[in-house]
């Protein structure tokens, strides 16, 4: 599966591909829409893109909860990766 995430967008620069690959497809979609060029778009555009990408309805509240959960999952994954070093 190809991951279309702009790795030059902020904190994602330091993440390894293995960490990003451990995310679910929904989590990857949330990260993609919240970073890079999409991160500067209005919420309505982000929600529309998520709807097209996941084939599910999205609300602003669902997006915000998913983003918070995804960031928590990334934090844990990065901590685990650091422990293994």
Phi and psi in degrees as a GROMACS rama.xvg file:
@    title "Ramachandran Plot"
@    xaxis  label "Phi"
@    yaxis  label "Psi"
@TYPE xy
-83.3574  135.818  UNK-2
-103.829  115.816  UNK-3
-98.6556  62.8112  UNK-4
-112.451  132.229  UNK-5
-74.1219  102.132  UNK-6
-72.1323  -6.96079  UNK-7
-87.9044  -0.456396  UNK-8
-86.4223  99.4771  UNK-9
55.2702  -125.874  UNK-10
-66.4174  -18.6385  UNK-11
-68.3179  -15.8797  UNK-12
-57.935  -39.0942  UNK-13
-87.0897  -6.18315  UNK-14
-82.5135  142.998  UNK-15
-86.4313  155.34  UNK-16
-57.7545  -35.1274  UNK-17
-62.1141  -39.2927  UNK-18
-66.1702  -45.0592  UNK-19
-66.8652  -35.2389  UNK-20
-69.1794  -21.6564  UNK-21
-75.9665  -11.8201  UNK-22
-77.2102  154.046  UNK-23
-73.4875  162.284  UNK-24
-57.2573  -36.9101  UNK-25
-66.0769  -42.3969  UNK-26
-64.3846  -40.1808  UNK-27
-63.9227  -38.4289  UNK-28
-64.6636  -40.5484  UNK-29
-64.478  -41.6058  UNK-30
-65.5946  -43.0719  UNK-31
-59.6989  -42.4159  UNK-32
-75.6508  -22.2666  UNK-33
-94.3853  -4.48009  UNK-34
-123.418  173.966  UNK-35
63.6287  -148.042  UNK-36
-64.7662  -34.0589  UNK-37
-66.3045  -28.2663  UNK-38
-62.3603  -21.6019  UNK-39
-93.6609  -1.97059  UNK-40
-82.1066  158.721  UNK-41
-64.5088  157.783  UNK-42
-58.8795  -35.99  UNK-43
-60.7317  -38.7247  UNK-44
-68.0661  -42.4889  UNK-45
-61.2706  -44.9085  UNK-46
-64.995  -38.8518  UNK-47
-63.9765  -41.8051  UNK-48
-64.5074  -43.2432  UNK-49
-61.7955  -40.386  UNK-50
-61.1228  -43.6591  UNK-51
-66.6682  -39.3859  UNK-52
-73.5055  -40.9075  UNK-53
-102.607  -9.93823  UNK-54
62.0912  29.847  UNK-55
-131.895  151.9  UNK-56
-71.3917  142.109  UNK-57
-127.127  139.366  UNK-58
-115.184  164.984  UNK-59
-61.3338  -39.5698  UNK-60
-64.6322  -42.7423  UNK-61
-63.5635  -42.6802  UNK-62
-59.8694  -46.5408  UNK-63
-65.1094  -40.2117  UNK-64
-66.0504  -41.7707  UNK-65
-65.0232  -39.4873  UNK-66
-64.5109  -43.2068  UNK-67
-62.7149  -44.1928  UNK-68
-66.2216  -38.6137  UNK-69
-66.5491  -41.3816  UNK-70
-64.3881  -37.5071  UNK-71
-65.0251  -41.8116  UNK-72
-64.1079  -40.3262  UNK-73
-64.5382  -40.1509  UNK-74
-60.0796  -45.6947  UNK-75
-65.0555  -42.0023  UNK-76
-64.0826  -39.8325  UNK-77
-67.7109  -40.3216  UNK-78
-62.0094  -42.4727  UNK-79
-63.1361  -42.5402  UNK-80
-63.6333  -37.0423  UNK-81
-68.8243  -35.1002  UNK-82
-65.502  -34.2183  UNK-83
-75.7005  -13.5394  UNK-84
